[in-house]
Structures are given as structure tokens and as C-alpha cells.
Amino acid sequence: MTFRKGVCAILAVFAVYAVMYWYHVIGLGMPFNEQLTYFVGSCAAISMALGIMLATRPRVIEDSFGGLDKMYKLHKYLGVAALLLFIAHFATIPSGGDNDESETRIVTVESTATTTESSDNSATQTAPVAAEELEDDDDGLPIDIIGLVAMIGFILLIIITLNRKFPYHRWIKTHQFMGFFFIVVSVHIFLALYDDSAIALFSTPGVFLALTLLAGLAAFIYKQIFYPKKKKHNFKLVAVNRLERATEVVMKPKSKMFSFEPGQFAFITIDDADFREAHPFTISSGAHEDELRFTMKTLGDFTRRVRDKLKPGADVDIEGPYGRFNPLQGLKKQVWVAGGIGITPFLSTMRSMEPGHGKMIRFYYAVRTAKEALFFDELEARAADVGGVTINRFDSDAGVLVDADVILKDLDDDIRDWSFYFCGPKAMTVAICKELMKHGVSARRIHKEEFEFR
């Protein structure tokens, strides 16, 4: 929950552009609604460009954002911001202003023609001038149409993204068109910059906007052409274990195991016609095991297919690891709160721990029923082996719930000495975090895995 450097950098981009833009337009004498139209429209394009850059999953900046899960959360926010800004852009376009200007031009031409009617040569010369003026008025039409097409397409894609009932495998295919509409937006803006003398291409805000769009286009080209060739880790699927409302898949590396930290996740691509799209899952195996394990709750279409159809023997490509949710790097005193399938990063951490780890951990595991407490016997055994870990299970169907009051009563000293790690349903996490902060827990001591990629 800390305010990461990456978020500050994103905000700085908008702040720098805003200063450049308003300093440039303030003395141009443009009506304010026109200034606002240009500004919100260009900010919408900047949001799209930055979102596309984050979607390339650049490892070099992952630390600055606190993990790829945080980057994708920001990616989603940038998409929503672009949607709202596009709507504001078209809502603030001056109505009738261009028509008035056109009428003035026509009147001026007609007056010239009337004044020079006495001269046959002059009358002959003014007719082409009137035609040229009328053609100039139509120059903006293609630009407006391009912008309208981009906005409609972008709005539809964002609506599909925000609709969680839309199946992931269909959403991922429609989401690929986001880059196409970004190209359309870029064409619209470059034409406007080239055509408009107020915000010209080579003005300070024009150059800044153009460079940002070019960076976004470069990121899109990289994602489409070069990213698919990115080296991945090759595994063979050796087991599919069907658990209570969940499935564990076990894989062996074809060459050697890659290194990862507890709490990290990876993208899985299974070489089978029913499983070709990449999906992110948290690694549930220990960091020193010679097999790689993922535990998936049976929620959507993909995880149901994994449970019902997937057989051992398939080739699997793994991209990763990503994420910065590693309790072993935290303070000595820690509280872990897992809800349902949110057990996976803590499961990996427990499997990675050794005796003498030096931590004091209070572990709260919330499930609906006792049967859904995945690997609970193993967790209790590991806690006894490594020491320093106290596990409490909460079964909601039995009326036993975990909340901030339960945690606060359980801690035997100043809660400000503890760090808190959460992975589970958003409603549970938000409610507990809010209460903890009311009791003096700093946001810097609260760590959440925000595993939502749409």
C-alpha cells in the first residue's frame, strides 16, 4: 500500500505535460472549452500509451511499482481514466463554433464576388477561391471521424474488460484490439497536431505528446512482434491433482529449475488446443523444490477445463517469475491473513522456510468449510517443524470469521511493531486493512497481493 516510485513517475508524466500545455495555450486567446477539449483528449491518449507500456511487463521497473500485480492494477486504472477522458473530450467539443467560422468564410468569399462583379476577370478568379475555402472546411471531417471511431471502439473494449462475466479466453482476444484503437487514436492526434496551428506538432506540448505516443506505439509493436519470441522456461506436466474446489498441477523442468521467491507468480501456457492462452497463477511449491506446483481454484472456464480435461504429459511454457509479495523479506513480527485460494503464496512461503528462520508469525486462514482448507495438515506440520508460526483456521459456514478485532486481541504487544500480509477476497482484505489503520498501523506495514489482471 506504499506510494511507489513507479506511481509517482506516472503522475509526474501528467504533471509535466499539464504544465507544458497550459503554459503554451494560456496566451493564445483560445476559448477555454477548446483548451479543455485539447487537454482532456491528449491526456486520454497519454493514459493509453502508458497503459500499453506497462502491459509489456518490463522487469526493470517492477521493483518501482511493488510487483507486476500492482503494475496491472495501474494499467487497469489508466484504461478507465482514458475512457472517462475520452468521453470528456467529446463532451467538451465546441458545438457550432466551426459552423460559424465556415459561414463567415463563405460570406467573405461571396462579398468578394459581389464586389468584383463589375469585372469579368475578377469574378472568374473568385469562384475557385470559394471552392478552396469550402474544401478547407471539410479537412477536419476525416480527423473527427477517426477520433470518433477510436473512442467508440475503446469504450466497447473497456466495458468488456470491466465485465467480469465475460469469459477470460474471449476477453483476451478482444483485448488485443486495444492496440489497434491506440494506433487509430495516434493517427487522429498526429493529424490534429499537424493540422492545428494552436497546438502545433513542434510546439512544446506537441513534441511531448508525440514522443509519448511514439513510445506507446513502440511498446505495442514490441508486444506483438518480439514478445512472443521471449525465452520461456520449458516444463513437462507430470500430475493433475483434483482437490476440494481446486486443482493442483505439478510440473518438472525439461532442463533446470528456474529460481523464484516465495509468493511470486508466473504465466502458464499449456501446449494443448484447449489451453493455449497464457494465464497467471501463484506458485505454490517451495523455492528449493525440484518440481513446480500451481494450485488453482475452480472458478472460471479455464480452471474448469484444467480440472476436467487436462492430462499429464503436456508441454508447458512458464513466463516469470513476477511479483514482490515475499513475507520472508519482511519484519520479524508478521501477521498473515489468507482467504480461500489466497493460501497459495503463504503455502509457498511455508514450504520454503527452514528452522531458525527468525520470524514470529501469526497465521489466520479463512475458508468457507473445513474441507476447503487446502493443505491445512501440511501447514500445521510445517509450522511445528520450523517453529515460530501459529496457525488459526476460521470456517465461515460454522460462524467463525476473521476480522481486525480477532487479530488485535491475539497480538500481545504494540501492533505497530508488526507487518501484515494479505491474500484473499478483496472485501475481506479491505475491511481488515481499514480497521487496522484506524488503530495506528501504517500503510507501509500492510502488504497485499492484488491478483486481478482485468
C-alpha positions in Angstrom: 0.0 0.0 0.0 3.0 2.3 -0.1 3.2 5.1 -2.7 5.7 3.5 -5.1 8.2 5.3 -7.3 6.5 4.0 -10.4 3.2 5.6 -9.5 5.0 8.8 -8.8 6.6 8.7 -12.2 3.3 8.1 -13.9 1.8 11.1 -12.1 4.9 13.2 -13.0 4.3 12.5 -16.7 0.8 14.0 -16.5 2.0 16.9 -14.3 4.8 17.8 -16.7 2.5 17.7 -19.7 -0.1 19.8 -17.9 2.5 22.5 -17.1 3.7 22.5 -20.7 0.2 22.5 -22.2 -1.3 25.3 -20.1 1.8 27.5 -20.3 1.6 27.1 -24.0 -2.1 27.8 -24.5 -2.7 30.4 -21.9 -1.7 33.3 -24.2 -3.2 32.0 -27.4 -6.6 33.5 -26.8 -8.5 30.3 -27.4 -11.9 29.8 -25.8 -11.5 27.8 -22.5 -13.7 25.0 -23.7 -11.4 24.5 -26.7 -8.4 24.5 -24.4 -10.1 21.9 -22.2 -11.1 19.7 -25.1 -7.5 19.5 -26.4 -6.2 18.9 -22.9 -8.5 16.0 -21.8 -8.2 14.4 -25.2 -4.4 14.4 -25.2 -4.4 13.1 -21.5 -6.6 10.2 -22.7 -4.1 9.3 -25.3 -1.2 9.6 -22.8 -3.2 7.2 -20.5 -3.5 4.7 -23.3 0.2 5.0 -24.2 1.4 4.5 -20.6 -1.0 1.5 -20.1 0.4 -0.2 -23.2 3.9 0.3 -21.9 3.0 -1.3 -18.6 1.4 -4.2 -20.5 4.8 -5.3 -21.9 5.7 -6.4 -18.3 9.1 -4.7 -18.1 11.1 -6.4 -15.4 13.5 -3.5 -15.0 10.8 -1.3 -13.4 8.8 -3.9 -11.5 10.5 -3.0 -8.2 9.5 0.6 -8.6 5.8 -0.4 -8.7 6.0 -3.1 -6.0 5.4 -6.0 -8.4 3.7 -6.8 -11.6 0.3 -7.3 -9.9 0.5 -3.6 -8.9 1.5 -2.6 -12.4 -1.5 -4.4 -13.9 -3.8 -2.7 -11.4 -2.4 0.6 -12.5 -2.8 -0.5 -16.1 -6.5 -1.0 -15.5 -6.8 2.3 -13.8 -5.1 4.0 -16.7 -7.6 2.4 -19.1 -10.6 3.6 -17.0 -9.0 7.1 -16.9 -8.6 7.1 -20.7 -12.3 6.1 -21.1 -13.5 8.9 -18.9 -11.2 11.4 -20.5 -12.3 10.4 -24.0 -15.9 10.9 -23.0 -15.0 14.3 -21.5 -13.1 15.2 -24.7 -16.1 14.7 -27.0 -18.5 16.2 -24.5 -16.5 19.5 -24.4 -16.0 19.8 -28.2 -17.5 23.3 -29.1 -20.9 23.0 -30.7 -21.4 25.2 -33.6 -18.1 27.0 -33.5 -16.8 25.5 -36.6 -20.0 26.1 -38.4 -19.9 29.8 -37.5 -16.4 30.1 -38.9 -17.4 28.4 -42.1 -20.3 30.7 -42.6 -18.0 33.7 -42.1 -15.6 32.4 -44.7 -18.5 31.8 -47.2 -19.9 35.3 -46.6 -16.5 36.8 -47.1 -16.0 35.0 -50.3 -19.5 35.9 -51.5 -18.9 39.5 -50.6 -15.7 39.5 -52.6 -17.5 38.0 -55.6 -20.3 40.6 -55.3 -17.9 43.5 -55.0 -16.0 42.4 -58.1 -19.0 41.5 -60.2 -18.3 44.5 -62.4 -15.1 42.9 -63.6 -15.4 39.7 -65.6 -11.8 38.7 -64.9 -12.2 39.3 -61.1 -15.4 37.3 -61.0 -13.8 34.5 -62.8 -10.9 34.4 -60.3 -13.1 34.5 -57.1 -15.1 31.3 -57.9 -12.1 28.9 -57.4 -11.2 30.7 -54.1 -14.7 30.0 -52.8 -14.3 26.3 -53.7 -10.9 26.2 -51.9 -12.4 27.7 -48.8 -15.2 25.2 -48.7 -12.7 22.3 -49.2 -10.7 23.6 -46.3 -13.8 23.4 -44.1 -14.1 19.7 -44.9 -10.5 18.9 -43.9 -11.4 18.4 -40.3 -14.1 15.8 -41.1 -11.8 12.8 -41.5 -9.9 13.7 -38.3 -13.2 13.8 -36.4 -14.4 10.5 -37.8 -11.1 8.8 -37.0 -11.3 10.1 -33.4 -15.0 9.0 -33.1 -14.2 5.5 -34.3 -11.3 5.2 -31.9 -13.4 6.4 -29.0 -16.3 4.0 -29.7 -14.0 1.1 -30.1 -12.1 1.9 -27.0 -15.2 2.3 -24.9 -16.5 -1.1 -26.0 -13.3 -2.8 -25.1 -13.1 -1.2 -21.7 -16.7 -2.2 -21.0 -15.9 -5.8 -21.9 -12.8 -5.6 -19.7 -14.8 -4.4 -16.7 -17.5 -7.0 -17.2 -16.1 -10.0 -15.1 -18.9 -12.3 -16.5 -17.2 -12.1 -20.0 -15.1 -15.3 -20.3 -11.3 -14.7 -20.0 -10.4 -16.6 -23.1 -12.8 -14.4 -25.2 -11.8 -11.2 -23.3 -8.1 -11.8 -24.0 -8.8 -12.0 -27.8 -10.9 -8.8 -27.8 -8.3 -7.0 -25.6 -5.7 -7.4 -28.3 -7.7 -4.9 -30.4 -6.8 -2.2 -27.8 -3.5 -1.7 -29.6 -5.3 -1.2 -32.9 -7.5 1.5 -31.5 -4.5 3.1 -29.9 -3.0 3.3 -33.4 -6.2 5.0 -34.6 -6.1 7.4 -31.7 -2.5 8.2 -32.5 -3.3 8.9 -36.2 -6.1 11.2 -35.1 -3.8 13.2 -32.8 -0.9 13.4 -35.2 -3.3 14.7 -37.9 -4.7 17.2 -35.4 -1.2 18.3 -34.4 -0.2 18.7 -38.0 -3.3 20.5 -39.0 -3.8 22.8 -36.0 -1.8 25.9 -35.6 -2.8 26.4 -31.9 -1.3 23.1 -30.6 1.2 22.5 -33.4 3.3 19.4 -33.7 6.5 21.2 -33.0 5.2 23.2 -30.0 6.5 22.1 -26.6 3.3 20.2 -25.6 3.1 18.8 -29.2 6.5 17.3 -29.1 5.9 15.9 -25.6 2.6 14.3 -26.7 4.1 13.0 -30.0 7.1 11.3 -28.2 4.7 9.7 -25.6 2.6 8.3 -28.4 5.6 7.0 -30.3 6.8 5.3 -27.1 3.4 3.7 -26.8 3.4 2.6 -30.4 6.9 1.1 -30.0 5.7 -0.8 -26.9 2.7 -2.2 -28.9 5.0 -3.3 -31.8 7.3 -5.0 -29.3 4.4 -6.8 -27.6 3.1 -8.1 -30.9 6.3 -9.0 -32.7 9.2 -9.5 -30.3 7.4 -10.5 -27.1 6.1 -13.9 -28.3 9.7 -14.9 -29.0 10.7 -14.1 -25.5 12.5 -17.0 -23.9 10.3 -19.0 -21.5 11.0 -21.9 -19.1 10.0 -25.3 -20.5 8.3 -27.9 -18.3 6.5 -31.2 -18.6 3.2 -31.7 -16.8 3.5 -34.8 -14.5 0.4 -34.7 -12.4 -3.1 -33.1 -12.1 -4.4 -33.4 -8.5 -8.1 -32.7 -8.0 -8.7 -31.1 -4.6 -11.8 -29.7 -2.9 -13.0 -27.0 -5.4 -9.3 -26.6 -6.6 -6.8 -28.3 -8.8 -3.0 -28.7 -8.2 -0.8 -29.1 -11.3 2.7 -30.4 -10.9 5.5 -29.9 -13.4 9.1 -31.0 -13.9 11.6 -28.8 -15.7 13.0 -30.1 -19.0 16.4 -28.7 -18.3 16.8 -27.0 -14.9 14.5 -25.3 -12.4 14.4 -21.5 -12.5 14.8 -19.6 -9.3 12.0 -17.7 -7.7 11.0 -16.3 -4.3 8.1 -17.4 -2.2 4.9 -15.5 -3.1 5.8 -14.9 -6.7 3.6 -15.9 -9.7 4.1 -16.9 -13.3 2.2 -17.1 -16.6 1.3 -20.6 -17.7 0.8 -21.6 -21.4 -0.1 -25.3 -21.9 0.7 -26.8 -25.3 -2.8 -28.1 -25.9 -5.6 -26.9 -28.1 -7.9 -26.3 -25.1 -5.3 -24.4 -23.0 -3.2 -22.2 -25.4 -3.9 -18.8 -23.8 -1.5 -17.7 -21.0 -2.9 -17.5 -17.5 -1.2 -16.1 -14.3 -1.1 -18.2 -11.2 0.8 -18.0 -7.9 3.5 -20.6 -7.4 2.6 -22.9 -4.5 5.8 -25.0 -4.4 8.7 -24.2 -2.2 11.6 -22.3 -3.6 14.0 -25.2 -3.2 11.9 -28.0 -4.7 12.8 -29.7 -7.9 9.1 -29.6 -9.1 6.9 -26.6 -9.8 3.4 -26.6 -8.4 0.4 -24.3 -9.0 -2.8 -24.6 -7.1 -5.9 -23.2 -8.9 -9.3 -22.6 -7.5 -12.1 -23.8 -9.9 -13.7 -20.5 -10.7 -13.7 -19.7 -14.4 -13.8 -21.5 -17.7 -10.1 -22.1 -17.9 -9.7 -23.6 -14.4 -12.8 -25.8 -15.0 -11.2 -27.1 -18.2 -7.9 -27.8 -16.3 -9.8 -29.8 -13.7 -12.0 -31.8 -16.2 -9.8 -32.2 -19.3 -6.1 -31.7 -18.5 -4.0 -34.8 -18.6 -0.3 -35.4 -17.6 2.3 -35.3 -20.3 1.6 -31.9 -21.9 4.4 -29.5 -22.5 4.1 -26.2 -20.5 5.8 -22.9 -21.0 6.3 -20.8 -17.9 7.0 -17.0 -18.1 8.2 -15.4 -14.9 8.5 -15.2 -12.1 6.8 -11.9 -11.2 5.7 -10.2 -8.1 7.2 -8.8 -4.9 5.0 -10.5 -2.3 7.6 -12.2 -0.1 6.9 -12.4 3.7 10.4 -13.7 4.3 11.8 -10.3 3.4 9.6 -8.6 6.0 10.0 -7.7 9.6 10.5 -10.1 12.5 6.9 -10.0 13.7 4.3 -10.8 11.0 0.6 -11.4 10.6 -0.5 -13.5 7.6 -4.2 -13.5 6.5 -5.2 -15.9 3.8 -8.7 -16.2 2.4 -9.6 -19.3 0.3 -7.2 -19.8 -2.6 -5.2 -16.9 -1.2 -3.4 -19.5 0.7 -1.0 -20.2 -2.3 1.7 -17.5 -1.6 1.8 -18.5 2.1 1.9 -22.1 1.2 5.0 -21.5 -1.0 6.5 -19.5 1.9 5.9 -22.2 4.5 7.4 -24.8 2.1 10.4 -22.6 1.7 11.1 -21.9 5.4 13.7 -23.6 7.5 14.1 -23.9 11.2 15.8 -20.9 12.7 14.1 -18.5 10.2 13.9 -15.8 12.9 10.3 -14.8 12.4 7.3 -14.6 14.7 4.2 -15.3 12.6 0.5 -15.3 13.4 -1.2 -17.1 10.5 -5.0 -16.7 10.0 -6.6 -19.0 7.4 -10.2 -18.2 6.4 -12.2 -20.7 4.5 -15.9 -21.4 3.9 -15.8 -25.0 5.2 -13.1 -27.2 6.8 -12.9 -29.3 3.6 -11.8 -26.2 1.6 -8.8 -25.5 3.9 -6.2 -26.8 1.3 -3.1 -28.4 2.7 -4.0 -27.5 6.2 -2.5 -30.7 7.7 0.7 -30.0 5.8 0.8 -26.4 7.0 0.4 -27.4 10.6 3.1 -30.0 10.3 5.4 -27.4 8.7 4.6 -24.9 11.4 5.7 -27.5 14.0 8.9 -28.3 12.1 10.1 -24.8 11.5 8.8 -23.2 14.7 7.7 -19.6 15.3 4.4 -20.0 13.4 0.9 -20.1 15.0 -1.9 -21.1 12.7 -5.6 -20.4 13.3 -8.4 -21.6 10.9 -11.7 -19.8 10.5 -14.7 -21.6 8.9 -17.3 -19.1 7.9 -20.1 -21.7 7.5 -19.6 -22.5 11.2 -19.9 -18.8 12.0 -16.2 -18.3 12.8 -14.9 -15.2 11.0 -11.5 -13.5 11.0 -11.6 -9.7 11.4 -9.5 -6.9 12.8 -10.8 -7.3 16.3 -9.8 -11.0 16.3 -6.3 -10.1 15.2 -5.8 -7.2 17.6 -6.9 -9.3 20.6 -4.5 -12.0 19.6 -1.4 -9.8 19.3 0.3 -9.4 22.7 2.1 -6.2 22.2 2.1 -2.9 20.2 0.5 -3.6 16.8 2.8 -1.0 15.2 5.7 -3.5 15.7 4.0 -6.0 13.3 3.8 -6.2 9.5 0.7 -7.5 7.8 0.4 -9.7 4.7 -2.9 -10.3 3.0 -4.0 -12.5 0.1 -7.7 -13.3 -0.4 -11.1 -11.8 -1.3 -11.0 -8.1 -1.8 -13.9 -7.3 0.6 -12.2 -9.2 3.5 -8.8 -7.6 2.9 -10.1 -4.1 2.5 -12.3 -4.3 5.6 -9.5 -5.6 7.9 -6.9 -3.2 6.5 -9.2 -0.2 7.1 -9.7 -1.2 10.7 -6.0 -1.8 11.3 -5.1 1.6 10.0 -7.7 3.1 12.3 -5.8 1.5 15.2 -2.5 3.0 14.1 -1.0 0.5 11.7 1.0 2.3 9.0 0.1 1.7 5.3 3.8 0.8 4.8 3.4 -2.2 7.1 0.5 -3.6 5.1 1.3 -5.8 2.1 -1.3 -7.2 -0.3 -1.2 -9.5 -3.3 -3.6 -7.7 -5.7 -4.0 -10.6 -8.2 -6.5 -9.1 -10.7 -5.5 -8.8 -14.3 -8.7 -7.4 -15.7 
